[in-house]
Amino acid sequence: MSTEQLIYLPLGGAGEIGMNCYVYGYGPAGKERYIIVDLGVTFPDMDGSPGVDLIFADIAWIAERRDRLDAIFITHAHEDHIGAVGLLWSKLQVPVYCRAFTAIHAKRKMEEQGQNPDEVKIVSAWPETVQAGPFTVGFLPISHSIPESSALVIDSPEGRVVHTGDFKLDKTPLVGEPYDPELWADVAKDGVRALVCDSTNVFSGHAGRSEASLGDNITKLISEQPGMVVATTFASNVARVRTLAVAGEKAGRSVCLLGRAMRRMIDASVNAGVLSDFPSTIPVEDAREVPRENLMLIVTGSQGERRAASAQLARGKYLGMSMQEGDTFLMSSKIIPGNERGVYRIINAYSEMGVDVVDDNDGMYHVSGHANRPDLLEMQNLVKPQIVVPMHGEHRHLREHCKLTAQQGRVSVLAPNGTCVSLSGNEPKVVEYVETGRTYLDGSVQIGALDGVVRDRIRMALNGHAIVTLIMDENDDPLGDPWVEIMGLPETGRSGAPLVDVLEAELSQVLGRMADKVLVDDAKLDEALRRATRNAANDEIGRKPEVTVVVSRLS
Amino acid sequence: MSTEQLIYLPLGGAGEIGMNCYVYGYGPAGKERYIIVDLGVTFPDMDGSPGVDLIFADIAWIAERRDRLDAIFITHAHEDHIGAVGLLWSKLQVPVYCRAFTAIHAKRKMEEQGQNPDEVKIVSAWPETVQAGPFTVGFLPISHSIPESSALVIDSPEGRVVHTGDFKLDKTPLVGEPYDPELWADVAKDGVRALVCDSTNVFSGHAGRSEASLGDNITKLISEQPGMVVATTFASNVARVRTLAVAGEKAGRSVCLLGRAMRRMIDASVNAGVLSDFPSTIPVEDAREVPRENLMLIVTGSQGERRAASAQLARGKYLGMSMQEGDTFLMSSKIIPGNERGVYRIINAYSEMGVDVVDDNDGMYHVSGHANRPDLLEMQNLVKPQIVVPMHGEHRHLREHCKLTAQQGRVSVLAPNGTCVSLSGNEPKVVEYVETGRTYLDGSVQIGALDGVVRDRIRMALNGHAIVTLIMDENDDPLGDPWVEIMGLPETGRSGAPLVDVLEAELSQVLGRMADKVLVDDAKLDEALRRATRNAANDEIGRKPEVTVVVSRLS
């Protein structure tokens, strides 16, 4: 039996929907050669990562082994698959392979981070392949919601792996290549060892619907509206932006794209020649002159993002445009869990303006870009893999996908982030658990999620912050009274006196009875002042703040 | 024409789902006598109110007029209607009227805040009424999800107002009085000037379903599970807790209630005699000895609350109980928008344990406690009010409710918080806009939402906090170098040197070239150091922190 093994190791994306990053390896145990599939980001939130700019997988494990890393492959240009390529490339320094449209975005991200965009190499669709160490990799077209979305066909001496990337089974996707079961059957005909498969919609029981099913509904809706129609979706959902724009044109309206990401994505698609039939649009300067009933805006901000066009319009004027009674806001997207508050904030602001909001309660104006439960089974039956490896999901999605697979009598493996699975042999085998985690881009700095920086920010947000300063003279006696500043704490509490006065009075008393051995010991003095501040604050305002003590010794 | 007017003024609840607080007034303009209906709370979130304990309506307007306030009426014992009664009573100091079960909770809340529980007066159901200034008020039973939920029949010389409170049209609610259309028709038969009506479910197109429709589904589900079943719902949804407990008993399981709020609510219901048929339960000490397949826990934490029983079980042991592979977690509740992250965090933790999670995707295990769109129309047709006033909703709900009403040819008025509406005359008329807002309970202190305290906490969470201390000698020259402490900022940035060293070096340089007139001026010196710190941090870590400057002058 061979000592060589084929391994699969998710560093991100198998435990969340976002920050996709998967490692494949082949070779003798501990001496495998590697490739990476996708380097994506996920987005921060106030609950767990306030102030953070972007989140991506901690790639320390593979970075430490980069002498055995041969290439990076990017399946498609969505941020959760491509977003970290520029930020992480310097730690990996191997070629980045992707298709032409994806390469536009990858090169831009490399340039933005001061990396050489020529490290991004363009590969055509299957049957073209790239050799990367022991792997031969091809880009197999599949329908999703952005041009040139591809699965990867990853061949190794241990057999063929099909890594689906994000996909749906759509024979009329309008943007990107249609789902071609014959092509996929042909790829699978000599046997597939493992299907590593998108799990996003495993809980959706009905078969997925085609992008082409939306156009007539949306055209009809737009035609019936008396005022301006403002539609929103993800800018990166190129298919939907096209569907909306075509519907607007059919309804006899001038179409204007608002929001930088929206215009950039459509421009890139048109320039790459993958979106040749996009309706002509008008610039916002011209839109201002168009009667409202003849105008449609397609705007960024489907998730309630505060700086996006939809939020700006909800607050008032944006680039000279504003919403008013009789206008309609169409949400052609689902709300990603966790974004509800921001989205409803915008909808309520529109409601106050008298704008009618149309959402997707009935599925008439939105279809998902991911395969639903029956589609996952169709894919399994087409590819007939020995092993199914669910990816691209939270733990609950991966687990459900495994259960679904087992019901079909197929073998699957539940492999959340950090689970190194050998795909050699008859059964998948977990060979190692690797430490994984999240890296934050925080301003311009990359920090570990567990470094404590963000934990401290959350503590200040929950508890407020008191700063105690004290000067100690040459004899290690307090020079004057301690001084207290507060931030994020009530000005007054129980006694009605200013909180800082109450705290300063208490600290003066504490200092007055403090033993000399405490006064001369920085750590003890610091701790005593901290504890006294927290207790006094608790008495006065019912809250123990974070405390920073600064003692300056003149000695 | 009379100079007397009947007014309606929502201070909370008409602009959010939560913190209900409605004022009715009658009398000459500016000299009306008032009553308050409900004094509820809403719950904070990390996005907008980190660290806050509770939120309720700013009642300054009515508190300033409390010499003309005659009474407070509480429709039912849900927190968003009763939660602030203890916290706000001292500013109002008038009797609190409610039904017996509601009074148990109101009295406890009064006691907890050091108020006299005897200020809470028990009123029986309609046709009993209370006289309060110019108003005669009765509690009209209606189905909801907690015992003794009631609408209010508010009579004034200008006619009858029916204030629905929270309601659904359920003839078999299992807990609380059934919906009795004959009783309601009788109350309405002599004409109703205004129906002030719950708007929560105006976007739900199908008729509401009865609580009684769930029992068989849940019993069947429980019977089929091989391990322990843990079910969660709102503790205050007494009807659902009963439905779950009965289903567990029917499925042959011992039932144990976990979570303080859950046990307290059921105990109160049983003690009040409004829940006589609740199955017998076992204490957690006994539950540990019951075989898993014979056990059902009903637990708090349906919204992912971190300290509730469901979250504790997701983290490991709780009171000696723990979940394991083969167990089932049943969510018999909907997720309130904004709570998705917390709920999915728990579900994913259970998934990691191998616990099957059953949610309410198909409506089999949960029905709403609020009237749906067709039910709202049924209510209008029953009561036949001259005016419909939507309440208990975000702006989008209120607006939709008005549109729905207009489609029936009825008059409605869109009155978000602060809109003082005269219900006298043929048409409702907005007579005044009153300043309203939110009050935060923050620790033990009540602060205004716009006081800046929470804003500062959010800023520290987003930007981190740098503290600069500097001692100036008797000659107004810096004594030594400035000292920097950081909290919530990366330790190192671009240069690789410690951030505090970089900032201190920069500040020393800035001080070295500082003009004397700045050095002697506290405000200017503070501002110069703040600006220098922010700019230096931005260069080093790409982020401008909040800065607190403490200058100590020895002079």
Chai-1 contact restraints between the chains, C-beta under 6 A:
chainA,res_idxA,chainB,res_idxB,connection_type,confidence,min_distance_angstrom,max_distance_angstrom,comment,restraint_id
A,M46,B,M46,contact,1.0,0.0,6.0,A-B,restraint_1
A,M46,B,D47,contact,1.0,0.0,6.0,A-B,restraint_2
A,D47,B,M46,contact,1.0,0.0,6.0,A-B,restraint_3
A,D47,B,R341,contact,1.0,0.0,6.0,A-B,restraint_4
A,P50,B,A461,contact,1.0,0.0,6.0,A-B,restraint_5
A,P50,B,L462,contact,1.0,0.0,6.0,A-B,restraint_6
A,G51,B,L462,contact,1.0,0.0,6.0,A-B,restraint_7
A,P337,B,E340,contact,1.0,0.0,6.0,A-B,restraint_8
A,G338,B,E340,contact,1.0,0.0,6.0,A-B,restraint_9
A,G338,B,R341,contact,1.0,0.0,6.0,A-B,restraint_10
A,E340,B,P337,contact,1.0,0.0,6.0,A-B,restraint_11
A,E340,B,G338,contact,1.0,0.0,6.0,A-B,restraint_12
A,R341,B,D47,contact,1.0,0.0,6.0,A-B,restraint_13
A,R341,B,G338,contact,1.0,0.0,6.0,A-B,restraint_14
A,I347,B,R396,contact,1.0,0.0,6.0,A-B,restraint_15
A,N348,B,E394,contact,1.0,0.0,6.0,A-B,restraint_16
A,N348,B,H395,contact,1.0,0.0,6.0,A-B,restraint_17
A,N348,B,R396,contact,1.0,0.0,6.0,A-B,restraint_18
A,S351,B,H395,contact,1.0,0.0,6.0,A-B,restraint_19
A,S351,B,R396,contact,1.0,0.0,6.0,A-B,restraint_20
A,S351,B,R399,contact,1.0,0.0,6.0,A-B,restraint_21
A,E352,B,H395,contact,1.0,0.0,6.0,A-B,restraint_22
A,E394,B,N348,contact,1.0,0.0,6.0,A-B,restraint_23
A,H395,B,N348,contact,1.0,0.0,6.0,A-B,restraint_24
A,H395,B,S351,contact,1.0,0.0,6.0,A-B,restraint_25
A,H395,B,E352,contact,1.0,0.0,6.0,A-B,restraint_26
A,R396,B,I347,contact,1.0,0.0,6.0,A-B,restraint_27
A,R396,B,N348,contact,1.0,0.0,6.0,A-B,restraint_28
A,R396,B,S351,contact,1.0,0.0,6.0,A-B,restraint_29
A,R399,B,S351,contact,1.0,0.0,6.0,A-B,restraint_30
A,G443,B,I541,contact,1.0,0.0,6.0,A-B,restraint_31
A,G443,B,G542,contact,1.0,0.0,6.0,A-B,restraint_32
A,G443,B,R543,contact,1.0,0.0,6.0,A-B,restraint_33
A,S444,B,G542,contact,1.0,0.0,6.0,A-B,restraint_34
A,V445,B,P490,contact,1.0,0.0,6.0,A-B,restraint_35
A,V445,B,G493,contact,1.0,0.0,6.0,A-B,restraint_36
A,V445,B,I541,contact,1.0,0.0,6.0,A-B,restraint_37
A,I447,B,P490,contact,1.0,0.0,6.0,A-B,restraint_38
A,V453,B,G488,contact,1.0,0.0,6.0,A-B,restraint_39
A,V453,B,P490,contact,1.0,0.0,6.0,A-B,restraint_40
A,D456,B,M487,contact,1.0,0.0,6.0,A-B,restraint_41
A,D456,B,G488,contact,1.0,0.0,6.0,A-B,restraint_42
A,R457,B,A461,contact,1.0,0.0,6.0,A-B,restraint_43
A,R457,B,G488,contact,1.0,0.0,6.0,A-B,restraint_44
A,M460,B,M460,contact,1.0,0.0,6.0,A-B,restraint_45
A,M460,B,G488,contact,1.0,0.0,6.0,A-B,restraint_46
A,A461,B,P50,contact,1.0,0.0,6.0,A-B,restraint_47
A,A461,B,R457,contact,1.0,0.0,6.0,A-B,restraint_48
A,A461,B,A461,contact,1.0,0.0,6.0,A-B,restraint_49
A,L462,B,P50,contact,1.0,0.0,6.0,A-B,restraint_50
A,L462,B,G51,contact,1.0,0.0,6.0,A-B,restraint_51
A,H465,B,H465,contact,1.0,0.0,6.0,A-B,restraint_52
A,I467,B,I467,contact,1.0,0.0,6.0,A-B,restraint_53
A,I467,B,T548,contact,1.0,0.0,6.0,A-B,restraint_54
A,T469,B,T469,contact,1.0,0.0,6.0,A-B,restraint_55
A,T469,B,V550,contact,1.0,0.0,6.0,A-B,restraint_56
A,I471,B,S552,contact,1.0,0.0,6.0,A-B,restraint_57
A,E485,B,T548,contact,1.0,0.0,6.0,A-B,restraint_58
A,M487,B,D456,contact,1.0,0.0,6.0,A-B,restraint_59
A,G488,B,D456,contact,1.0,0.0,6.0,A-B,restraint_60
A,G488,B,R457,contact,1.0,0.0,6.0,A-B,restraint_61
A,G488,B,M460,contact,1.0,0.0,6.0,A-B,restraint_62
A,P490,B,D442,contact,1.0,0.0,6.0,A-B,restraint_63
A,P490,B,V445,contact,1.0,0.0,6.0,A-B,restraint_64
A,P490,B,I447,contact,1.0,0.0,6.0,A-B,restraint_65
A,P490,B,V453,contact,1.0,0.0,6.0,A-B,restraint_66
A,G493,B,V445,contact,1.0,0.0,6.0,A-B,restraint_67
A,I541,B,G443,contact,1.0,0.0,6.0,A-B,restraint_68
A,I541,B,V445,contact,1.0,0.0,6.0,A-B,restraint_69
A,G542,B,G443,contact,1.0,0.0,6.0,A-B,restraint_70
A,G542,B,S444,contact,1.0,0.0,6.0,A-B,restraint_71
A,R543,B,G443,contact,1.0,0.0,6.0,A-B,restraint_72
A,T548,B,I467,contact,1.0,0.0,6.0,A-B,restraint_73
A,T548,B,E485,contact,1.0,0.0,6.0,A-B,restraint_74
A,V550,B,T469,contact,1.0,0.0,6.0,A-B,restraint_75
A,S552,B,I471,contact,1.0,0.0,6.0,A-B,restraint_76
